[in-house]
Amino acid sequence: MDSQATALTTNGTQADTLHYTVQGQSGSVSVVSVCTGALTSVVESKPVASNYPSSGSGHWNLAVTRHFEAGGGSLDEHYAAIVTATFNGTHLVPLVVNDTWHFILDLDNGHITLVPAS
């Protein structure tokens, strides 16, 4: 790492799994969530605490499986999403889910707003 550089470029990957079960009076719900993510060529001017990424992207693949069990039956559901954020130097970042739904992610507060279809 060059301490004299005026910008920091980040590339990296991460994966995580969450598994839990909730037991209620009428049955149980088990959930398994798997997420993999990658930051690709994310560039931030130094000091990074004072700036937003000027370019690059983040990509996440999410898979969630839920199993409901109650009384005499059960139900399994599966959801999957591919999410891409494209950094642009501002705190308002375009976020696209499954190449279909468009949102704006506010990096300051984490709020996500749906972009109406035009």
NUKE-686590 format. One record per atom (N, C-alpha, C): atom name; x, y, z. Coordinates in steps of 0.2 Angstrom, whole numbers, plus 2048, in hexadecimal, padded with zeros to 3 digits. Layout:
N
atom / xx / yy / zz
CA / X / Y / Z
...
END
This chain:
118
atom / xx / yy / zz
N / 804 / 7FA / 800
CA / 800 / 800 / 800
C / 804 / 806 / 800
N / 803 / 80B / 7FC
CA / 807 / 811 / 7FB
C / 804 / 817 / 800
N / 807 / 818 / 805
CA / 805 / 81D / 80A
C / 804 / 824 / 807
N / 808 / 825 / 801
CA / 808 / 82C / 7FE
C / 802 / 82D / 7F9
N / 7FF / 827 / 7F7
CA / 7FA / 827 / 7F2
C / 7F4 / 82C / 7F5
N / 7F0 / 82F / 7F0
CA / 7EB / 833 / 7F2
C / 7E4 / 830 / 7F2
N / 7E4 / 829 / 7EF
CA / 7DE / 825 / 7EF
C / 7DF / 81E / 7F1
N / 7DA / 81B / 7F3
CA / 7DB / 814 / 7F5
C / 7D6 / 810 / 7F1
N / 7D9 / 80B / 7EE
CA / 7D5 / 806 / 7EA
C / 7D4 / 800 / 7ED
N / 7CD / 7FD / 7ED
CA / 7CC / 7F7 / 7F1
C / 7C9 / 7F2 / 7EC
N / 7CB / 7EC / 7ED
CA / 7C9 / 7E6 / 7E9
C / 7C8 / 7E1 / 7EF
N / 7C3 / 7DD / 7EF
CA / 7C3 / 7D8 / 7F4
C / 7BC / 7D4 / 7F4
N / 7BC / 7CE / 7F7
CA / 7B6 / 7CA / 7F8
C / 7B5 / 7C8 / 7FF
N / 7AE / 7C6 / 800
CA / 7AC / 7C4 / 807
C / 7A6 / 7BF / 806
N / 7A6 / 7BB / 80A
CA / 7A0 / 7B6 / 80A
C / 79E / 7B5 / 811
N / 797 / 7B4 / 812
CA / 795 / 7B3 / 819
C / 78E / 7AF / 819
N / 78D / 7AB / 81E
CA / 787 / 7A7 / 81E
C / 783 / 7A9 / 825
N / 77D / 7A9 / 825
CA / 779 / 7AA / 82B
C / 774 / 7A5 / 82B
N / 773 / 7A1 / 831
CA / 76E / 79C / 832
C / 76B / 79D / 838
N / 764 / 79D / 839
CA / 761 / 79D / 83F
C / 75A / 79A / 83E
N / 757 / 798 / 844
CA / 751 / 795 / 845
C / 74D / 799 / 84A
N / 747 / 79A / 849
CA / 742 / 79E / 84E
C / 73C / 799 / 84F
N / 73B / 797 / 855
CA / 736 / 793 / 858
C / 730 / 797 / 85B
N / 72A / 796 / 858
CA / 724 / 799 / 85B
C / 71F / 794 / 85D
N / 71A / 797 / 85F
CA / 714 / 792 / 862
C / 711 / 78E / 85C
N / 711 / 791 / 856
CA / 70E / 78D / 851
C / 713 / 78A / 84C
N / 719 / 78A / 84D
CA / 71E / 787 / 849
C / 725 / 78A / 849
N / 729 / 789 / 844
CA / 72F / 78C / 844
C / 731 / 78E / 83D
N / 736 / 793 / 83D
CA / 739 / 795 / 836
C / 740 / 794 / 837
N / 743 / 791 / 832
CA / 74B / 791 / 831
C / 74D / 795 / 82B
N / 752 / 799 / 82C
CA / 754 / 79D / 826
C / 75C / 79B / 825
N / 75E / 79B / 81F
CA / 765 / 79A / 81D
C / 766 / 7A0 / 818
N / 76B / 7A4 / 81A
CA / 76D / 7AA / 815
C / 774 / 7A9 / 813
N / 775 / 7A9 / 80D
CA / 77C / 7A9 / 80B
C / 77E / 7B0 / 806
N / 783 / 7B3 / 808
CA / 785 / 7B9 / 804
C / 78C / 7B9 / 802
N / 78D / 7BB / 7FC
CA / 794 / 7BC / 7FA
C / 794 / 7C3 / 7F7
N / 79A / 7C6 / 7F8
CA / 79B / 7CD / 7F5
C / 7A2 / 7CE / 7F3
N / 7A2 / 7D3 / 7EF
CA / 7A8 / 7D5 / 7EC
C / 7A8 / 7DD / 7EB
N / 7AE / 7E0 / 7EC
CA / 7AF / 7E7 / 7EA
C / 7B4 / 7E7 / 7E5
N / 7B3 / 7EA / 7DF
CA / 7B7 / 7EA / 7D9
C / 7B9 / 7F1 / 7D8
N / 7C0 / 7F3 / 7D8
CA / 7C3 / 7F9 / 7D6
C / 7BF / 7FF / 7DA
N / 7BE / 7FE / 7E0
CA / 7BB / 804 / 7E4
C / 7C0 / 809 / 7E5
N / 7BF / 80F / 7E3
CA / 7C4 / 814 / 7E4
C / 7C2 / 81A / 7E9
N / 7C5 / 81B / 7EE
CA / 7C4 / 820 / 7F3
C / 7CA / 825 / 7F4
N / 7C8 / 82C / 7F3
CA / 7CE / 830 / 7F5
C / 7CF / 830 / 7FC
N / 7D6 / 831 / 7FE
CA / 7D8 / 832 / 805
C / 7D6 / 839 / 808
N / 7D4 / 83A / 80E
CA / 7D3 / 834 / 813
C / 7CC / 831 / 811
N / 7CB / 82B / 811
CA / 7C5 / 827 / 80F
C / 7BF / 829 / 813
N / 7C0 / 82B / 81A
CA / 7BB / 82D / 81E
C / 7B7 / 833 / 81C
N / 7BB / 837 / 818
CA / 7B8 / 83E / 815
C / 7B5 / 83D / 80E
N / 7B5 / 838 / 80B
CA / 7B4 / 837 / 804
C / 7AF / 831 / 803
N / 7AC / 831 / 7FD
CA / 7A8 / 82C / 7FB
C / 7AC / 828 / 7F5
N / 7AB / 822 / 7F4
CA / 7AE / 81F / 7EE
C / 7AC / 822 / 7E8
N / 7B2 / 824 / 7E4
CA / 7B0 / 827 / 7DE
C / 7AF / 823 / 7D8
N / 7B1 / 81C / 7D8
CA / 7AF / 818 / 7D3
C / 7B0 / 811 / 7D6
N / 7AE / 80C / 7D1
CA / 7AE / 805 / 7D3
C / 7A7 / 802 / 7D5
N / 7A7 / 7FC / 7D7
CA / 7A1 / 7F9 / 7D8
C / 7A1 / 7F4 / 7DE
N / 79B / 7F3 / 7E1
CA / 79A / 7ED / 7E5
C / 795 / 7E8 / 7E3
N / 796 / 7E2 / 7E3
CA / 792 / 7DD / 7E1
C / 790 / 7D8 / 7E6
N / 78A / 7D6 / 7E7
CA / 788 / 7D1 / 7ED
C / 783 / 7CC / 7EA
N / 784 / 7C6 / 7EB
CA / 780 / 7C0 / 7EA
C / 77D / 7BE / 7F0
N / 776 / 7BE / 7F1
CA / 773 / 7BC / 7F7
C / 76E / 7B6 / 7F5
N / 76E / 7B1 / 7F9
CA / 769 / 7AB / 7F9
C / 766 / 7AA / 800
N / 760 / 7AA / 800
CA / 75C / 7A9 / 806
C / 757 / 7A3 / 805
N / 758 / 79E / 80A
CA / 753 / 799 / 80A
C / 750 / 799 / 811
N / 749 / 799 / 811
CA / 745 / 798 / 817
C / 741 / 792 / 817
N / 740 / 78F / 81D
CA / 73C / 789 / 81E
C / 738 / 78A / 823
N / 731 / 78A / 822
CA / 72C / 78B / 826
C / 729 / 784 / 828
N / 728 / 783 / 82F
CA / 725 / 77C / 831
C / 720 / 77E / 836
N / 71A / 77C / 835
CA / 714 / 77D / 83A
C / 70F / 778 / 839
N / 70C / 776 / 83F
CA / 707 / 771 / 83E
C / 709 / 76B / 83A
N / 705 / 769 / 835
CA / 706 / 763 / 831
C / 709 / 765 / 82B
N / 70C / 76A / 82A
CA / 710 / 76C / 823
C / 716 / 770 / 824
N / 719 / 771 / 81E
CA / 71F / 775 / 81E
C / 71F / 778 / 817
N / 723 / 77E / 816
CA / 724 / 781 / 810
C / 72B / 784 / 810
N / 72E / 783 / 80A
CA / 735 / 786 / 808
C / 734 / 78B / 803
N / 738 / 790 / 805
CA / 739 / 796 / 800
C / 740 / 798 / 7FF
N / 741 / 79A / 7F9
CA / 748 / 79C / 7F7
C / 748 / 7A3 / 7F3
N / 74D / 7A7 / 7F5
CA / 74D / 7AE / 7F2
C / 754 / 7AF / 7F0
N / 756 / 7B2 / 7EB
CA / 75C / 7B3 / 7E8
C / 75D / 7BA / 7E6
N / 762 / 7BE / 7E7
CA / 763 / 7C5 / 7E4
C / 76A / 7C6 / 7E2
N / 76B / 7C9 / 7DD
CA / 772 / 7CC / 7DB
C / 771 / 7D4 / 7DB
N / 776 / 7D7 / 7DF
CA / 775 / 7DE / 7E0
C / 77C / 7E1 / 7DE
N / 77B / 7E7 / 7DB
CA / 781 / 7EA / 7D9
C / 781 / 7F2 / 7DA
N / 786 / 7F4 / 7DE
CA / 786 / 7FB / 7DF
C / 78C / 7FE / 7DB
N / 78B / 804 / 7D8
CA / 790 / 807 / 7D4
C / 791 / 80E / 7D7
N / 798 / 80F / 7D9
CA / 79A / 814 / 7DD
C / 79B / 81A / 7D8
N / 799 / 820 / 7DA
CA / 79A / 826 / 7D6
C / 79C / 82C / 7D9
N / 79F / 82C / 7DF
CA / 7A2 / 832 / 7E2
C / 79D / 836 / 7E7
N / 797 / 834 / 7E7
CA / 792 / 837 / 7EB
C / 790 / 832 / 7F0
N / 78C / 834 / 7F5
CA / 789 / 830 / 7FA
C / 783 / 82C / 7F8
N / 780 / 82E / 7F2
CA / 77A / 82B / 7EF
C / 77D / 826 / 7E9
N / 77C / 820 / 7EA
CA / 77F / 81A / 7E6
C / 77A / 816 / 7E2
N / 77A / 816 / 7DC
CA / 775 / 811 / 7D8
C / 776 / 80A / 7DB
N / 770 / 807 / 7DC
CA / 770 / 800 / 7DE
C / 76B / 7FC / 7DA
N / 76E / 7F7 / 7D7
CA / 769 / 7F3 / 7D2
C / 769 / 7EC / 7D5
N / 762 / 7E9 / 7D5
CA / 761 / 7E3 / 7D8
C / 75E / 7DE / 7D2
N / 762 / 7D9 / 7D1
CA / 760 / 7D4 / 7CB
C / 75F / 7D7 / 7C5
N / 763 / 7DC / 7C3
CA / 762 / 7E0 / 7BD
C / 75B / 7E2 / 7BB
N / 757 / 7E3 / 7C0
CA / 750 / 7E5 / 7BF
C / 74E / 7EB / 7C3
N / 750 / 7EB / 7CA
CA / 74D / 7F0 / 7CE
C / 753 / 7F5 / 7D0
N / 751 / 7FB / 7CF
CA / 756 / 801 / 7D0
C / 755 / 805 / 7D6
N / 75A / 806 / 7DA
CA / 759 / 809 / 7E1
C / 75F / 80E / 7E1
N / 75F / 813 / 7E6
CA / 764 / 817 / 7E8
C / 766 / 815 / 7EF
N / 76C / 814 / 7F1
CA / 76F / 813 / 7F7
C / 772 / 819 / 7FA
N / 770 / 81B / 800
CA / 773 / 821 / 803
C / 778 / 81E / 808
N / 77F / 820 / 806
CA / 784 / 81D / 80A
C / 785 / 821 / 811
N / 782 / 826 / 812
CA / 782 / 82A / 818
C / 77D / 826 / 81D
N / 778 / 824 / 81B
CA / 773 / 821 / 820
C / 771 / 81A / 81F
N / 773 / 817 / 819
CA / 771 / 810 / 817
C / 76A / 810 / 814
N / 766 / 815 / 813
CA / 75F / 815 / 811
C / 760 / 813 / 809
N / 75B / 80F / 807
CA / 75A / 80D / 800
C / 753 / 810 / 7FD
N / 754 / 813 / 7F8
CA / 74E / 816 / 7F5
C / 74C / 813 / 7EE
N / 746 / 811 / 7EC
CA / 745 / 80E / 7E6
C / 745 / 813 / 7E1
N / 748 / 812 / 7DB
CA / 748 / 817 / 7D5
C / 742 / 815 / 7D1
N / 73D / 81A / 7D0
CA / 737 / 818 / 7CC
C / 738 / 817 / 7C5
N / 735 / 812 / 7C2
CA / 736 / 810 / 7BB
C / 734 / 816 / 7B7
N / 738 / 817 / 7B2
CA / 736 / 81D / 7AD
C / 732 / 81B / 7A7
END
